[in-house]
Amino acid sequence: MRQLEFFDIPSPCIGVCESGPRGYCIGCFRSREERTHWHSIDDSTKRVIVQACNRRKRAYLGRKNKTQDSDVHFNQGSLF
């Protein structure tokens, strides 16, 4: 059974509009095309985009955490 939708799907934009190295916005993780056409696409496509943004964000945070964890052993504290 399909759930009824009563509200528009809001844009995932958080006001940080800058493209990262992979071409996705570093704020909302949408591509330029996804950002440009957001207001003209249907709700089912918006849901797919939001899910993709969440996957991209998790992947980014995973890569970022992995990089930070690998740098930990290089930070030697003071010996005195």
N, C-alpha and C positions, 0 to 999 in steps of 0.2 A: 504494500500500500504506500502511496506517495504522500509525503507530508505537504500540506499547503503552505505557500509562502505569502505572507501579508506585507512584508517590508522589502524595500529595495536592498540589495547587497551593497554595503558601503565600500568606498574605495579604501584599499589598505594603505594609502599614502599617509606618511607621518611627517611630511614637510621637509624631508631631507632628500632633495632631488638632485642626485649626482650619480653618474654612471660609474660602476666599478670596473675592474679589469676584465670581467667576463661579459660586460655589456648590460648588466642588470643594475637597476637603481640600488644604491647601498642603503636606502631607507626602507623601501617596501619590497625589493627583490622582483619587481616587474621589469619586463623588457620595454624598450622604447615603444614598440608597436602596441603592447598591452596597455601602457599608460596613455598613448595617444587615442586609442579607440575605446577606452573604458566606458564612456557615456553612450556609445552607440551599439554595444553588444548586449545580448540577452543574459538573463540571470543564470541560466545553466552554464554558459561559457564563463561568466564571472566566478562561479563556484569552482570551476576547473582551474582558473587562473589563481584564485586565492589558495587552493590546495598546492599548486605548483610553487607559489611564493613561500609557503610554509616549508616545503621540502628544500627549496633553495636556501632558506634561512638556516634550517637545521644543518645542512651540509656545510654552509659557510662557518657556522659556529663550531661544528666538529673539526673542521680544518684549522680554525683559529685556536681552539683548545689544544689540539694535538701539537701545534707549533709552540705554544706557550709551555706545554708540559715537557717538550724535548729541550727547551732552553733552561729549565730549572737547575739542572746539575752544573751549569756553567757559572752560576751565581754563588761564588764563595763569599761568605761573610768575613768580617774582620777577624783576625786572629788575636787581637788584643782587646 
